[in-house]
Amino acid sequence: PNLSPFNAWVVMKGLETLDLRAHRQSENALKVGHFLEPRVARMLHPGLVSHPQHNLAMRQMKACGGIFSFEVPGGRAQAHALLDALMLIDISNNIGDSRSLM
């Protein structure tokens, strides 16, 4: 399939700021990771020194991405309570969105 001329133009406009947006997402994910790390059972983001592949990530990447994972102490019940308490973050299984998702 082909893009319409307008959709191609929109994609090209988005590419102009892609580098800036990708780096900002990575920086913000790392800030959230530093904040959450002492509060959760396990925090996984390659930009964190505690990540098992941190050194490799630092050698291979300029930015570590905007996605991270963590384990909530208290198991499934506590994880569901956390999800139910969210006010600014959407619950979704679609990571291709422009909003913060969990």
Steps between C-alpha positions, in 0.01 A plus 500: 500500500603860441460806718294789376703815431364665815583200721850483350546870581383444859750213541780716358413783741511255791843377394640851547467472878528122540855511641406765756183315604674161527776642720252687719292183545813314604604774745153507655486120531834506679374769742191293574721194542721677756189613687336156502805282558508531881120459516450181298619142530694515172553770238611422145632768266839464327594857595499410870828379648308217669392350165692177424594623149565865592866504391418341166214745443726796573755376246243433228233771536479879521162473675334207675140562398181607665375159611576343836353231720481442870370250751266625769552362850187319616434305181196507275263659752734794558567536126125519430459753782772712339325484162166590659657804669641653180365843413735641233627182336277294272474124531561346158673218318590725204853634546481694173313791654610855572378489860646348813368146528511223753 
